[in-house]
Amino acid sequence: LDEAGFVPPVYRRGLSFEEVFGFPARPAQRQLIDAATAPGVYALEAPMGLGKTEAALYVAYRLLEQGQACGVYFALPTQLTSNKIHERFNQFLDKVLDADCPQRALLLHANAWLVDTEMGEEGRPGGAWFNHAKRGLLAPFAVGTIDQALMAAMHVKHGFVRAFGLAGKVVILDEVHTYDAYTGTLLDALVKLLRELHCTVIILSATLNHQRRSQLLDAPLAGDAYPLITALPAGEAVRELPVTAGTSTQVAIHLERDDIRAVDTALERAAAGQQVLWVENTVKEAQQRYLDIASRASALGIEHGLLHSRYTMTDRACIEDRWVNLFGRPGREQRGERGRILVGTQVLEQSLDIDADFLVSRFAPTDMLLQRMGRLWRHADTPRPVGTHCEAWLLAPELDAAIESPPAAFGDSAYVYAPYVLCRSLAVWRERTAVALPNDIRGLIEATYAERGEDGAMARWLHELDNGSGSG
């Protein structure tokens, strides 16, 4: 029973933020820590790279230490991001738990058993008691995909077990976006349930619009500052706290219709020593783009890689470790050795500390594009080749053609994202030659998602979105 985690964790007392994470808290992190002192719902909207994860974890530590919470569930959108946060979460537990405390974070998603370090009998599918997903949330500390928590609020078999497992915990919902209307409805129900279960809910996002934030907190909101903390402690009135934005990064924007020209440019930039990130919206497109690039890159001495969700777990873990390290802080000493191109899908846009010099992205909804740009010039102290400037190329069709026939204009992307949202996003981005991050994030999100009347083809795509039908 002790090894299964059914003993109260013992925490080290009075640790400062710097003692836990090795660096002092930034102003935005300090504001969230000061605001979230009791169970309730707290939303932190801040740009990519601001340290939202560390802020949420330190809030969790304070509440655990004070006996206002009994555990933590860290929910993320994908298995890749769950795996990466799982490593960081265990490092956090190493700092805050007593040296003799046996608990470590459980990893919860459909393929988590493959990541198990103690294979043997307990590593087989269903072998370990806690590896049954419906029981996994009973563990005091767990990291996993958002669907594991959403089922607590759904009419599914043994959903009550998941709800019981979440009761009284700090539940961190990371990478919450405006775009996903279906998941958003379930998320609203989950947040309402967690409030009833005396949980502390911390919502982290770089790209929420005003309406979506109001729905999540079930409260009327007026603030439009960015970054912003919205605090709703149990039994108290909602507060909206503007956060100091800090320095702004200027990103040059170029909309390109010719894939061949984009490939040529990516190879030229990589040949000059730049670290290039290319993001597609489907695995099929990412594989094809990699084939377009690979042979030419080899001839030029450019290192090239491909990352998507359909590798075997073992291969995917090796590729992730290699490329996330090369494009992140651990690979800084190697950046100057040669140029590199990493081609991937949406697994690259969330919760990964990777820092590219140049970005090429297939067109996507505004919040997804902003997430991808969050991997561009992420750290001011990253060494870059002389003459490099912060630029993103967006592979996008003409707006009129897109509105007339989204599948013909956007290709497979029109089956991944709702045509209406793609067209609204394209209307916002087509005139942009630059964006300032984070200063322009709020305006871009609101311009994309603000409700408005439509006619013609746009009315049809809006109807399909509202009714959950059609290619979106």
ABEGO torsion letter per residue (X at the ends): XAAAGABBBBBBBGBBAAAAAGBBBBAAAAAAAAABABBEBBBBBBBBGAGAAAAAAAAAAAAAAAGABAEBBBBBABAAAAAAAAAAAAAAAAAABBAABABBBBBBBAAAAAABABBEAAABBGABAAABAAAAAABABBBBBAAAAAAAABBBBGAAAAAAAABGBBBBBBGBBAABAAAAAAAAAAAAAAAAAGBBBBBBBABBBAAAAAAAAGBBBABABOBBBBBBBBGBBBBBBBBBAEBBBBBBBBBBABAAAAAAAAAAAAAAGBBBBBBBABAAAAAAAAAAAAAAAAAAGBBBBBBBAABBAAAAAAAAAAAAAAABAAAAAAAAABBBBBBBBAAAABGBBBBBABBBBBBBBAAAAAAAAAABGABAABBBBBGBBBBBBBBBBBAAAAAABAAAAAEAAAAABBAAAAAAAAAAAAABABBBOAAAAAAAAAAAABBBBBBEAAAAAAAAAAAGBEAX
